[in-house]
Amino acid sequence: MKSLFNYIISTKSRYNNKVNVDTKELILNTEITERDYIFVNRIGKVLSEPAYGVTSKTPREGDDVIVHHNVFRRWFDIRGKEKNSSNFLKENEFFVAPDQIFAFNRNNSWHCPNEYCFVEPIYANKKWHAEDEEKLKGKLMYSNSELEELGIALGDVVGFTPDSEYVFEIEGKKLYRILSNQVTINYGSKEKNNTSR
């Protein structure tokens, strides 16, 4: 089955709300509220590409993808009835618009559509620094062809606008999804006074 303009994506689990403690499984969150978004799974696999708009720089069938948290999320309507997101197709399968996909993994390498990139926070090495992370600065981890054309390479330290950070955990690392047009400056690849954790 193919959709005209949307991807069909599967996920193993809608939520990432379980951790193992010793030999027991601990559920961190059991509620469905506006606060549960941090426990929503954001990784799926492409089952089917759309009939239109697919290029070599877009996700393909079999690629892992990072999606918006509302794709898999459940919610309560104004009458208190539990509902699936508007993306729901059937159990663990969802229609996903191209602009809801923030990155895709092909051949063990993450790539982003031109609208998005991911940066890793940079942590301060200052003795009396009140906050760990350098504000509005990060190391470019996943990029796109538009940023590459501008001369911004993977590993470069970039600056971005306030409140443009959207937190993800990918492969055990905290990363910020940033809109490409919110990247404001390229500090280059060497940042001697800062180190990443």
Salt bridges, closest charged atoms under 4 A:
GLU31 OE1 - ARG35 NH2 3.30
GLU34 OE2 - ARG35 NH1 3.41
ASP36 OD1 - ARG73 NH2 2.71
GLU49 OE2 - ARG60 NE 3.31
ASP63 OD2 - ARG106 NH2 2.80
ASP64 OD1 - LYS45 NZ 3.02
GLU82 OE2 - ARG74 NE 2.47
GLU131 OE1 - LYS135 NZ 3.83
ASP132 OD2 - ARG197 NH2 3.18
GLU133 OE2 - LYS174 NZ 2.73
GLU134 OE2 - LYS126 NZ 3.85
GLU191 OE2 - LYS137 NZ 3.16
